[in-house]
Each structure stands twice: as C-alpha cells, then as structure tokens.
C-alpha cells in the first residue's frame, strides 16, 4: 500500500493514525517533498476514474483559480495538478489490490473490517 499525503495536513495525519490503529502498514509518499510525475498522475487518475476525482475543489488553491471544475480541459487540469500539489485531494491510499481510495472518508470505509 502507498499513502500519498502531505506532512502538514491534519486530515492526512488522521489517515495515518487510522491505518496504524488497524495495524495496516503503508509506504508513505509526501506529495510536496516528492511530487507526482505525469505518468504517476495518469496512473492514479485511471485508478480513480478520472482526473476530476483527484481535485480538491474545496482547497483555497483551487478556488483562487476561479474556474469551475467542469470548465477545465484535461490538459490544463493535468498541468495544474502537476504544478501545484495543493490542488490534489488528500490523502490518497493505493491499496495492494490496485484500488485507489481518495479522501479520508473513502480510506476509512476501505480499511474497515
């Protein structure tokens, strides 16, 4: 498993805590210390069901751009996500089975057993 996160993000720290409580070990990848490559972003988008799923529309970085998500071209959205990790919804967990869980609620549901 790989947990994509930002060390300064409280929601990401909560995801790490919940994984730890369940005895789940995940390799961690800080998206700001080690940004995604275009190939990695495309892989995550394919697993998630599209680039739009990976966008944090509630983030100040997204809102500052003033353009609704549906008005972005794939090329512009891809470029923005690669240039500014603040635009990525976090945390993201890629399970060993290949499933991608985006956001704390999805991760919590996906690790419940």
C-alpha positions in Angstrom: 0.0 0.0 0.0 1.0 3.6 -0.6 -0.4 6.5 1.3 0.0 9.8 -0.7 -0.1 12.6 1.8 1.2 16.0 2.9 3.1 16.0 6.2 1.4 19.3 7.3 -2.1 18.1 6.5 -4.2 17.3 9.6 -6.6 15.0 7.6 -3.5 13.1 6.3 -2.2 12.7 9.8 -5.6 11.3 10.8 -5.5 8.8 8.0 -2.0 7.7 9.1 -3.4 7.3 12.7 -6.4 5.2 11.5 -4.1 2.9 9.4 -1.8 2.5 12.4 -4.7 1.7 14.7 -5.7 -1.1 12.4 -2.2 -2.4 12.1 -2.0 -1.5 8.4 1.4 -0.6 7.2 1.7 1.6 4.2 4.6 3.1 2.4 4.3 6.9 2.7 4.8 9.5 -0.1 4.7 13.1 0.8 3.3 14.8 -2.3 5.2 18.1 -1.6 8.6 16.5 -0.8 8.3 14.2 -3.8 5.7 15.5 -6.3 4.0 13.1 -8.8 5.3 12.6 -12.3 2.9 12.9 -15.2 3.0 9.1 -15.6 2.1 8.6 -11.9 -0.7 11.2 -12.0 -2.1 9.4 -15.1 -2.0 6.1 -13.3 -3.8 7.5 -10.2 -6.4 9.2 -12.4 -7.1 5.9 -14.2 -7.5 4.1 -10.9 -9.7 6.9 -9.5 -12.0 7.2 -12.6 -10.6 10.4 -13.9 -8.5 13.5 -13.1 -11.5 15.3 -11.6 -11.7 12.7 -8.7 -8.3 13.8 -7.6 -9.1 17.5 -7.4 -9.7 19.2 -4.1 -12.4 21.7 -5.2 -12.6 22.9 -1.6 -9.0 23.9 -1.4 -8.1 27.7 -1.4 -5.7 27.0 -4.3 -8.5 25.6 -6.5 -11.0 28.3 -5.5 -8.4 31.1 -6.2 -8.3 30.0 -9.9 -12.0 30.9 -10.2 -12.9 28.3 -12.8 -15.5 25.6 -12.1 -14.1 22.0 -12.4 -16.3 21.2 -15.4 -14.7 24.1 -17.4 -11.1 22.8 -17.2 -9.7 20.9 -20.2 -7.9 17.7 -19.3 -4.6 19.2 -20.4 -5.0 22.2 -18.2 -6.2 20.2 -15.2 -3.3 17.8 -15.6 -0.8 20.6 -15.8 -2.3 22.4 -12.8 -2.2 19.2 -10.7 1.4 18.6 -11.6 2.5 22.2 -10.8 0.6 22.6 -7.6 0.1 19.6 -5.2 -2.3 21.8 -3.1 -4.9 21.0 -5.8 -4.8 17.3 -5.0 -7.4 15.9 -2.7 -5.6 14.2 0.2 -5.0 11.7 1.5 -4.9 9.1 -1.2 -4.4 5.4 -0.5 -3.4 2.9 -3.2 -4.2 -0.5 -1.8 -2.2 -3.6 -2.7 -5.1 -4.8 -4.9 -4.8 -1.7 -7.0 -7.9 0.1 -5.7 -7.5 3.8 -5.1 -9.2 5.4 -2.1 -9.3 9.2 -2.3 -10.0 11.3 0.8 -10.3 10.3 4.5 -13.9 9.0 4.3 -13.1 6.7 1.4 -10.0 5.5 3.2 -11.9 4.9 6.4 -14.5 2.8 4.6 -11.9 1.0 2.6 -9.9 -0.2 5.6 -12.9 -1.0 7.8 -13.0 -4.7 8.5 
